[in-house]
């Protein structure tokens, strides 16, 4: 992945640390942020399907993909907030997934 992603995840963690601290309550908020972002994916997909008859079709697949990217980036920041290296962990996760493909 592009170095910009990893640097931005680390910088976002530092920015949040400076603004909100690093205690367990703050870490909990960062982990719960993943759920919030996932909810936005669900809402966007409902909007693609036009599942809410009052609203109709409100989103595109590209908007769903953008929300999924938000989830992924938020997860990287959360990993960094745990004091771990998101790049290393994501690479290990990809390697593990790769072994299941054969």
C-alpha positions, 0 to 999 in steps of 0.5 A: 500500500501507499506510504501515505496511508500508513503515515496518515494513520500514524498522524491521525493517531497522534492528532487524536492522542494530542486532542483527546488523550490516550486512556482506555475511554479514548481507546474505547471511543476509537474502537466504537468508531468502527461500529459507527463507520460500519453503520454508515456502510449499511445505511449507504447499501440500504440507499443503493437498494432503495429499501426505504420506500420513503427515501427511495434510492439515495446512494451509489455503489461508489458511495458504499465503497467510499464508506468501506474505505472509511471503515478500513482507515478507521481500523488502521487508526485503531490498530495504531492506537493500540500501540501496534504497527498497522502496516505489519498487522495488515500484511500478516492478515493478507498473508494469512488470507492468501494461504486460504486461497490455495 
